[in-house]
């Protein structure tokens, strides 16, 4: 199992703060996102935007490997003035 956390506007769009999912054959964050879209097709629009990713509180890209027990965080880029 991995825990997937959603932050900022992404959390609001999906209506979830976090979910736990079985790792199965997913090996990268990109594959985790694809799996979430298959399970929840209405989430595709939310995941089409540019997202920042972290695994176990370390910033990574979507090609980063995930392992059982990891915490994956997904959030939109932060903007400010």
Biopython code that builds the backbone (N, CA, C, O; Angstrom):
import numpy as np
from Bio.PDB.StructureBuilder import StructureBuilder

atoms = [
    (1, "UNK", "N", (0.843, -1.185, 0.000)),
    (1, "UNK", "CA", (0.000, 0.000, 0.000)),
    (1, "UNK", "C", (0.887, 1.247, 0.000)),
    (1, "UNK", "O", (1.978, 1.270, 0.570)),
    (2, "UNK", "N", (0.371, 2.276, -0.662)),
    (2, "UNK", "CA", (0.977, 3.597, -0.577)),
    (2, "UNK", "C", (-0.110, 4.590, -0.200)),
    (2, "UNK", "O", (-1.293, 4.382, -0.474)),
    (3, "UNK", "N", (0.313, 5.659, 0.426)),
    (3, "UNK", "CA", (-0.609, 6.727, 0.781)),
    (3, "UNK", "C", (-0.384, 7.860, -0.213)),
    (3, "UNK", "O", (0.751, 8.288, -0.423)),
    (4, "UNK", "N", (-1.458, 8.345, -0.824)),
    (4, "UNK", "CA", (-1.381, 9.457, -1.768)),
    (4, "UNK", "C", (-2.083, 10.653, -1.129)),
    (4, "UNK", "O", (-3.261, 10.581, -0.779)),
    (5, "UNK", "N", (-1.347, 11.751, -0.984)),
    (5, "UNK", "CA", (-1.874, 12.976, -0.394)),
    (5, "UNK", "C", (-2.126, 14.004, -1.485)),
    (5, "UNK", "O", (-1.333, 14.133, -2.417)),
    (6, "UNK", "N", (-3.222, 14.732, -1.372)),
    (6, "UNK", "CA", (-3.566, 15.785, -2.334)),
    (6, "UNK", "C", (-3.579, 17.126, -1.607)),
    (6, "UNK", "O", (-4.129, 17.233, -0.511)),
    (7, "UNK", "N", (-2.979, 18.143, -2.210)),
    (7, "UNK", "CA", (-2.869, 19.448, -1.574)),
    (7, "UNK", "C", (-3.455, 20.561, -2.428)),
    (7, "UNK", "O", (-3.605, 20.431, -3.643)),
    (8, "UNK", "N", (-3.781, 21.655, -1.758)),
    (8, "UNK", "CA", (-4.228, 22.908, -2.374)),
    (8, "UNK", "C", (-5.442, 22.675, -3.277)),
    (8, "UNK", "O", (-6.362, 21.938, -2.919)),
    (9, "UNK", "N", (-5.432, 23.308, -4.446)),
    (9, "UNK", "CA", (-6.577, 23.237, -5.356)),
    (9, "UNK", "C", (-6.861, 21.801, -5.810)),
    (9, "UNK", "O", (-8.013, 21.455, -6.073)),
    (10, "UNK", "N", (-5.835, 20.977, -5.903)),
    (10, "UNK", "CA", (-6.035, 19.583, -6.310)),
    (10, "UNK", "C", (-6.927, 18.861, -5.298)),
    (10, "UNK", "O", (-7.808, 18.093, -5.685)),
    (11, "UNK", "N", (-6.705, 19.102, -4.027)),
    (11, "UNK", "CA", (-7.548, 18.494, -2.976)),
    (11, "UNK", "C", (-8.996, 18.920, -3.148)),
    (11, "UNK", "O", (-9.909, 18.103, -3.025)),
    (12, "UNK", "N", (-9.203, 20.190, -3.432)),
    (12, "UNK", "CA", (-10.568, 20.702, -3.619)),
    (12, "UNK", "C", (-11.225, 20.109, -4.859)),
    (12, "UNK", "O", (-12.407, 19.765, -4.830)),
    (13, "UNK", "N", (-10.464, 19.988, -5.952)),
    (13, "UNK", "CA", (-11.011, 19.428, -7.188)),
    (13, "UNK", "C", (-11.414, 17.968, -7.021)),
    (13, "UNK", "O", (-12.442, 17.544, -7.550)),
    (14, "UNK", "N", (-10.617, 17.201, -6.293)),
    (14, "UNK", "CA", (-10.863, 15.766, -6.148)),
    (14, "UNK", "C", (-11.811, 15.446, -5.005)),
    (14, "UNK", "O", (-12.439, 14.387, -4.989)),
    (15, "UNK", "N", (-11.914, 16.359, -4.053)),
    (15, "UNK", "CA", (-12.770, 16.107, -2.900)),
    (15, "UNK", "C", (-12.179, 15.128, -1.902)),
    (15, "UNK", "O", (-12.900, 14.554, -1.085)),
    (16, "UNK", "N", (-10.865, 14.935, -1.966)),
    (16, "UNK", "CA", (-10.166, 14.017, -1.062)),
    (16, "UNK", "C", (-8.878, 14.662, -0.576)),
    (16, "UNK", "O", (-8.189, 15.357, -1.323)),
    (17, "UNK", "N", (-8.572, 14.418, 0.682)),
    (17, "UNK", "CA", (-7.311, 14.890, 1.256)),
    (17, "UNK", "C", (-6.219, 13.849, 1.056)),
    (17, "UNK", "O", (-5.068, 14.184, 0.779)),
    (18, "UNK", "N", (-6.595, 12.581, 1.202)),
    (18, "UNK", "CA", (-5.646, 11.485, 1.013)),
    (18, "UNK", "C", (-6.404, 10.194, 0.750)),
    (18, "UNK", "O", (-7.565, 10.041, 1.130)),
    (19, "UNK", "N", (-5.716, 9.271, 0.089)),
    (19, "UNK", "CA", (-6.253, 7.924, -0.111)),
    (19, "UNK", "C", (-5.101, 6.939, 0.002)),
    (19, "UNK", "O", (-3.943, 7.296, -0.214)),
    (20, "UNK", "N", (-5.419, 5.717, 0.338)),
    (20, "UNK", "CA", (-4.435, 4.632, 0.348)),
    (20, "UNK", "C", (-4.812, 3.672, -0.761)),
    (20, "UNK", "O", (-5.978, 3.311, -0.921)),
    (21, "UNK", "N", (-3.809, 3.265, -1.528)),
    (21, "UNK", "CA", (-4.068, 2.345, -2.642)),
    (21, "UNK", "C", (-3.020, 1.236, -2.646)),
    (21, "UNK", "O", (-1.885, 1.457, -2.223)),
    (22, "UNK", "N", (-3.391, 0.042, -3.120)),
    (22, "UNK", "CA", (-2.403, -1.032, -3.240)),
    (22, "UNK", "C", (-1.423, -0.704, -4.367)),
    (22, "UNK", "O", (-1.810, -0.146, -5.393)),
    (23, "UNK", "N", (-0.191, -1.044, -4.173)),
    (23, "UNK", "CA", (0.841, -0.716, -5.156)),
    (23, "UNK", "C", (0.693, -1.554, -6.428)),
    (23, "UNK", "O", (0.928, -1.045, -7.524)),
    (24, "UNK", "N", (0.314, -2.811, -6.307)),
    (24, "UNK", "CA", (0.159, -3.712, -7.452)),
    (24, "UNK", "C", (1.360, -3.629, -8.386)),
    (24, "UNK", "O", (2.494, -3.836, -7.953)),
    (25, "UNK", "N", (1.125, -3.327, -9.665)),
    (25, "UNK", "CA", (2.227, -3.304, -10.630)),
    (25, "UNK", "C", (2.735, -1.893, -10.910)),
    (25, "UNK", "O", (3.577, -1.704, -11.788)),
    (26, "UNK", "N", (2.238, -0.906, -10.179)),
    (26, "UNK", "CA", (2.682, 0.472, -10.389)),
    (26, "UNK", "C", (4.097, 0.637, -9.843)),
    (26, "UNK", "O", (4.399, 0.193, -8.736)),
    (27, "UNK", "N", (4.948, 1.270, -10.618)),
    (27, "UNK", "CA", (6.324, 1.438, -10.157)),
    (27, "UNK", "C", (6.770, 2.892, -10.144)),
    (27, "UNK", "O", (7.816, 3.207, -9.577)),
    (28, "UNK", "N", (5.998, 3.786, -10.757)),
    (28, "UNK", "CA", (6.372, 5.204, -10.783)),
    (28, "UNK", "C", (5.175, 6.064, -10.386)),
    (28, "UNK", "O", (4.035, 5.599, -10.381)),
    (29, "UNK", "N", (5.444, 7.301, -10.058)),
    (29, "UNK", "CA", (4.363, 8.235, -9.741)),
    (29, "UNK", "C", (3.443, 8.380, -10.945)),
    (29, "UNK", "O", (2.223, 8.439, -10.795)),
    (30, "UNK", "N", (4.019, 8.437, -12.120)),
    (30, "UNK", "CA", (3.236, 8.544, -13.354)),
    (30, "UNK", "C", (2.214, 7.410, -13.448)),
    (30, "UNK", "O", (1.061, 7.641, -13.813)),
    (31, "UNK", "N", (2.631, 6.194, -13.121)),
    (31, "UNK", "CA", (1.729, 5.046, -13.166)),
    (31, "UNK", "C", (0.681, 5.111, -12.057)),
    (31, "UNK", "O", (-0.451, 4.663, -12.244)),
    (32, "UNK", "N", (1.050, 5.664, -10.911)),
    (32, "UNK", "CA", (0.077, 5.852, -9.831)),
    (32, "UNK", "C", (-1.029, 6.795, -10.301)),
    (32, "UNK", "O", (-2.212, 6.525, -10.096)),
    (33, "UNK", "N", (-0.639, 7.901, -10.931)),
    (33, "UNK", "CA", (-1.616, 8.871, -11.429)),
    (33, "UNK", "C", (-2.516, 8.227, -12.484)),
    (33, "UNK", "O", (-3.732, 8.421, -12.465)),
    (34, "UNK", "N", (-1.924, 7.464, -13.400)),
    (34, "UNK", "CA", (-2.720, 6.776, -14.423)),
    (34, "UNK", "C", (-3.726, 5.821, -13.782)),
    (34, "UNK", "O", (-4.871, 5.736, -14.226)),
    (35, "UNK", "N", (-3.307, 5.112, -12.756)),
    (35, "UNK", "CA", (-4.189, 4.186, -12.058)),
    (35, "UNK", "C", (-5.342, 4.927, -11.372)),
    (35, "UNK", "O", (-6.480, 4.458, -11.383)),
    (36, "UNK", "N", (-5.041, 6.080, -10.779)),
    (36, "UNK", "CA", (-6.085, 6.877, -10.130)),
    (36, "UNK", "C", (-7.119, 7.351, -11.150)),
    (36, "UNK", "O", (-8.313, 7.397, -10.853)),
    (37, "UNK", "N", (-6.661, 7.702, -12.348)),
    (37, "UNK", "CA", (-7.581, 8.148, -13.401)),
    (37, "UNK", "C", (-8.454, 6.992, -13.873)),
    (37, "UNK", "O", (-9.644, 7.182, -14.121)),
    (38, "UNK", "N", (-7.882, 5.795, -14.003)),
    (38, "UNK", "CA", (-8.664, 4.619, -14.405)),
    (38, "UNK", "C", (-9.751, 4.338, -13.361)),
    (38, "UNK", "O", (-10.887, 4.028, -13.718)),
    (39, "UNK", "N", (-9.405, 4.445, -12.086)),
    (39, "UNK", "CA", (-10.365, 4.186, -11.016)),
    (39, "UNK", "C", (-11.408, 5.295, -10.889)),
    (39, "UNK", "O", (-12.541, 5.044, -10.480)),
    (40, "UNK", "N", (-11.018, 6.527, -11.242)),
    (40, "UNK", "CA", (-11.885, 7.697, -11.097)),
    (40, "UNK", "C", (-11.786, 8.554, -12.355)),
    (40, "UNK", "O", (-11.099, 9.575, -12.333)),
    (41, "UNK", "N", (-12.442, 8.181, -13.445)),
    (41, "UNK", "CA", (-12.300, 8.904, -14.717)),
    (41, "UNK", "C", (-12.574, 10.409, -14.612)),
    (41, "UNK", "O", (-12.007, 11.190, -15.376)),
    (42, "UNK", "N", (-13.422, 10.815, -13.693)),
    (42, "UNK", "CA", (-13.710, 12.243, -13.554)),
    (42, "UNK", "C", (-12.505, 13.032, -13.021)),
    (42, "UNK", "O", (-12.508, 14.262, -13.065)),
    (43, "UNK", "N", (-11.491, 12.344, -12.527)),
    (43, "UNK", "CA", (-10.296, 13.016, -12.009)),
    (43, "UNK", "C", (-9.309, 13.392, -13.114)),
    (43, "UNK", "O", (-8.335, 14.097, -12.855)),
    (44, "UNK", "N", (-9.548, 12.931, -14.337)),
    (44, "UNK", "CA", (-8.592, 13.162, -15.432)),
    (44, "UNK", "C", (-8.283, 14.643, -15.613)),
    (44, "UNK", "O", (-7.120, 15.007, -15.792)),
    (45, "UNK", "N", (-9.281, 15.492, -15.571)),
    (45, "UNK", "CA", (-9.070, 16.929, -15.751)),
    (45, "UNK", "C", (-8.145, 17.480, -14.675)),
    (45, "UNK", "O", (-7.261, 18.283, -14.975)),
    (46, "UNK", "N", (-8.331, 17.069, -13.450)),
    (46, "UNK", "CA", (-7.494, 17.554, -12.350)),
    (46, "UNK", "C", (-6.037, 17.149, -12.538)),
    (46, "UNK", "O", (-5.133, 17.914, -12.206)),
    (47, "UNK", "N", (-5.804, 15.950, -13.069)),
    (47, "UNK", "CA", (-4.441, 15.466, -13.252)),
    (47, "UNK", "C", (-3.807, 15.931, -14.563)),
    (47, "UNK", "O", (-2.614, 15.712, -14.774)),
    (48, "UNK", "N", (-4.576, 16.568, -15.445)),
    (48, "UNK", "CA", (-4.022, 17.070, -16.696)),
    (48, "UNK", "C", (-3.176, 18.322, -16.493)),
    (48, "UNK", "O", (-2.393, 18.692, -17.368)),
    (49, "UNK", "N", (-3.328, 18.971, -15.353)),
    (49, "UNK", "CA", (-2.541, 20.173, -15.085)),
    (49, "UNK", "C", (-1.123, 19.789, -14.665)),
    (49, "UNK", "O", (-0.847, 18.635, -14.338)),
    (50, "UNK", "N", (-0.252, 20.758, -14.682)),
    (50, "UNK", "CA", (1.114, 20.546, -14.212)),
    (50, "UNK", "C", (1.078, 20.302, -12.708)),
    (50, "UNK", "O", (0.493, 21.090, -11.965)),
    (51, "UNK", "N", (1.696, 19.226, -12.259)),
    (51, "UNK", "CA", (1.698, 18.892, -10.838)),
    (51, "UNK", "C", (3.119, 18.736, -10.322)),
    (51, "UNK", "O", (4.015, 18.293, -11.040)),
    (52, "UNK", "N", (3.303, 19.105, -9.079)),
    (52, "UNK", "CA", (4.550, 18.830, -8.383)),
    (52, "UNK", "C", (4.343, 17.550, -7.595)),
    (52, "UNK", "O", (3.229, 17.248, -7.166)),
    (53, "UNK", "N", (5.426, 16.795, -7.404)),
    (53, "UNK", "CA", (5.333, 15.508, -6.740)),
    (53, "UNK", "C", (6.404, 15.388, -5.665)),
    (53, "UNK", "O", (7.497, 15.939, -5.791)),
    (54, "UNK", "N", (6.077, 14.669, -4.622)),
    (54, "UNK", "CA", (7.045, 14.360, -3.577)),
    (54, "UNK", "C", (6.812, 12.923, -3.126)),
    (54, "UNK", "O", (5.680, 12.443, -3.084)),
    (55, "UNK", "N", (7.897, 12.256, -2.793)),
    (55, "UNK", "CA", (7.817, 10.924, -2.201)),
    (55, "UNK", "C", (8.536, 11.002, -0.868)),
    (55, "UNK", "O", (9.707, 11.376, -0.793)),
    (56, "UNK", "N", (7.816, 10.644, 0.177)),
    (56, "UNK", "CA", (8.350, 10.701, 1.533)),
    (56, "UNK", "C", (8.967, 12.071, 1.834)),
    (56, "UNK", "O", (10.048, 12.176, 2.414)),
    (57, "UNK", "N", (8.243, 13.112, 1.420)),
    (57, "UNK", "CA", (8.563, 14.518, 1.668)),
    (57, "UNK", "C", (9.817, 15.003, 0.947)),
    (57, "UNK", "O", (10.441, 15.976, 1.372)),
    (58, "UNK", "N", (10.188, 14.331, -0.142)),
    (58, "UNK", "CA", (11.317, 14.747, -0.979)),
    (58, "UNK", "C", (10.797, 15.006, -2.385)),
    (58, "UNK", "O", (10.183, 14.129, -2.992)),
    (59, "UNK", "N", (11.039, 16.206, -2.908)),
    (59, "UNK", "CA", (10.567, 16.565, -4.241)),
    (59, "UNK", "C", (11.209, 15.657, -5.292)),
    (59, "UNK", "O", (12.417, 15.421, -5.279)),
    (60, "UNK", "N", (10.363, 15.150, -6.206)),
    (60, "UNK", "CA", (10.811, 14.239, -7.260)),
    (60, "UNK", "C", (10.011, 14.527, -8.529)),
    (60, "UNK", "O", (9.077, 15.328, -8.511)),
    (61, "UNK", "N", (10.380, 13.870, -9.630)),
    (61, "UNK", "CA", (9.581, 14.004, -10.854)),
    (61, "UNK", "C", (8.650, 12.796, -10.987)),
    (61, "UNK", "O", (8.713, 11.860, -10.190)),
    (62, "UNK", "N", (7.798, 12.831, -11.994)),
    (62, "UNK", "CA", (6.789, 11.780, -12.160)),
    (62, "UNK", "C", (7.375, 10.428, -12.548)),
    (62, "UNK", "O", (6.676, 9.418, -12.470)),
    (63, "UNK", "N", (8.622, 10.380, -12.959)),
    (63, "UNK", "CA", (9.279, 9.115, -13.319)),
    (63, "UNK", "C", (9.882, 8.425, -12.096)),
    (63, "UNK", "O", (10.415, 7.321, -12.202)),
    (64, "UNK", "N", (9.799, 9.073, -10.945)),
    (64, "UNK", "CA", (10.399, 8.537, -9.713)),
    (64, "UNK", "C", (9.710, 7.236, -9.296)),
    (64, "UNK", "O", (8.488, 7.116, -9.387)),
    (65, "UNK", "N", (10.492, 6.277, -8.844)),
    (65, "UNK", "CA", (9.964, 4.987, -8.405)),
    (65, "UNK", "C", (9.254, 5.121, -7.068)),
    (65, "UNK", "O", (9.648, 5.919, -6.217)),
    (66, "UNK", "N", (8.209, 4.334, -6.896)),
    (66, "UNK", "CA", (7.503, 4.258, -5.621)),
    (66, "UNK", "C", (7.569, 2.825, -5.103)),
    (66, "UNK", "O", (7.598, 1.862, -5.870)),
    (67, "UNK", "N", (7.593, 2.717, -3.786)),
    (67, "UNK", "CA", (7.673, 1.415, -3.134)),
    (67, "UNK", "C", (6.566, 1.300, -2.100)),
    (67, "UNK", "O", (6.030, 2.306, -1.634)),
    (68, "UNK", "N", (6.235, 0.090, -1.753)),
    (68, "UNK", "CA", (5.224, -0.139, -0.737)),
    (68, "UNK", "C", (5.585, 0.617, 0.532)),
    (68, "UNK", "O", (6.733, 0.591, 0.976)),
    (69, "UNK", "N", (4.597, 1.290, 1.113)),
    (69, "UNK", "CA", (4.814, 2.070, 2.323)),
    (69, "UNK", "C", (5.153, 3.522, 2.078)),
    (69, "UNK", "O", (5.189, 4.313, 3.021)),
    (70, "UNK", "N", (5.406, 3.897, 0.818)),
    (70, "UNK", "CA", (5.746, 5.291, 0.504)),
    (70, "UNK", "C", (4.541, 6.203, 0.686)),
    (70, "UNK", "O", (3.388, 5.780, 0.601)),
    (71, "UNK", "N", (4.850, 7.465, 0.938)),
    (71, "UNK", "CA", (3.850, 8.524, 0.970)),
    (71, "UNK", "C", (4.100, 9.411, -0.245)),
    (71, "UNK", "O", (5.158, 10.028, -0.366)),
    (72, "UNK", "N", (3.127, 9.470, -1.135)),
    (72, "UNK", "CA", (3.234, 10.267, -2.360)),
    (72, "UNK", "C", (2.356, 11.497, -2.194)),
    (72, "UNK", "O", (1.173, 11.386, -1.872)),
    (73, "UNK", "N", (2.938, 12.666, -2.416)),
    (73, "UNK", "CA", (2.180, 13.918, -2.324)),
    (73, "UNK", "C", (2.100, 14.545, -3.712)),
    (73, "UNK", "O", (3.097, 14.616, -4.431)),
    (74, "UNK", "N", (0.911, 14.997, -4.077)),
    (74, "UNK", "CA", (0.677, 15.647, -5.365)),
    (74, "UNK", "C", (0.057, 17.014, -5.109)),
    (74, "UNK", "O", (-0.880, 17.146, -4.321)),
    (75, "UNK", "N", (0.589, 18.029, -5.785)),
    (75, "UNK", "CA", (0.034, 19.382, -5.601)),
    (75, "UNK", "C", (0.378, 20.257, -6.795)),
    (75, "UNK", "O", (1.387, 20.043, -7.468)),
    (76, "UNK", "N", (-0.476, 21.249, -7.049)),
    (76, "UNK", "CA", (-0.212, 22.170, -8.154)),
    (76, "UNK", "C", (0.942, 23.088, -7.794)),
    (76, "UNK", "O", (1.226, 23.306, -6.616)),
    (77, "UNK", "N", (1.615, 23.632, -8.816)),
    (77, "UNK", "CA", (2.691, 24.591, -8.531)),
    (77, "UNK", "C", (2.149, 25.790, -7.742)),
    (77, "UNK", "O", (1.018, 26.232, -7.943)),
    (78, "UNK", "N", (2.972, 26.287, -6.863)),
    (78, "UNK", "CA", (2.578, 27.435, -6.045)),
    (78, "UNK", "C", (2.877, 28.714, -6.813)),
    (78, "UNK", "O", (3.956, 28.873, -7.384)),
    (79, "UNK", "N", (1.909, 29.620, -6.819)),
    (79, "UNK", "CA", (2.135, 30.916, -7.433)),
    (79, "UNK", "C", (1.918, 31.984, -6.390)),
    (79, "UNK", "O", (1.218, 31.769, -5.401)),
    (80, "UNK", "N", (2.496, 33.090, -6.604)),
    (80, "UNK", "CA", (2.337, 34.174, -5.645)),
    (80, "UNK", "C", (2.734, 35.498, -6.259)),
    (80, "UNK", "O", (3.211, 35.558, -7.392)),
    (81, "UNK", "N", (2.536, 36.531, -5.516)),
    (81, "UNK", "CA", (2.845, 37.852, -6.032)),
    (81, "UNK", "C", (3.828, 38.586, -5.201)),
    (81, "UNK", "O", (4.183, 39.721, -5.521)),
]
sb = StructureBuilder()
sb.init_structure("model")
sb.init_model(0)
sb.init_chain("A")
sb.init_seg("    ")
for serial, (resi, resn, name, xyz) in enumerate(atoms, 1):
    if name == "N":
        sb.init_residue(resn, " ", resi, " ")
    sb.init_atom(name, np.array(xyz, "f"), 0.0, 1.0, " ", f" {name:<3s}", serial, name[0])
structure = sb.get_structure()
